[in-house]
């Protein structure tokens, strides 16, 4: 299955070659978000918010073909 992954803010450094932090990735059926993050080689501690198709999700959620995943780091500022 093919997943549409959007990396935001500081997470874009993991894939500097991906325009706008957007990449398509092949994954096995029944892949969870947690497994996807491991495959992307991103530390789970660096991800604060996970969105799947515009809805907040948890790391154990099973993904489906064509899902759009947004990964957001913790945001700081004042």
RAGIKA-V253531 format. One line per field, one symbol per residue. burial: I if it has 16 or more other C-alpha atoms within 10 Angstrom, else O. Layout:
BEGIN
burial->???
END
This chain:
BEGIN
burial->OIIIIIIIOOIIOOOOOOOOIIOOOOIOOOIIIOIIOOOOOOOOOOIOOIIIOOOOIOOOOOIIOOIIIIIIIOOOOO
END
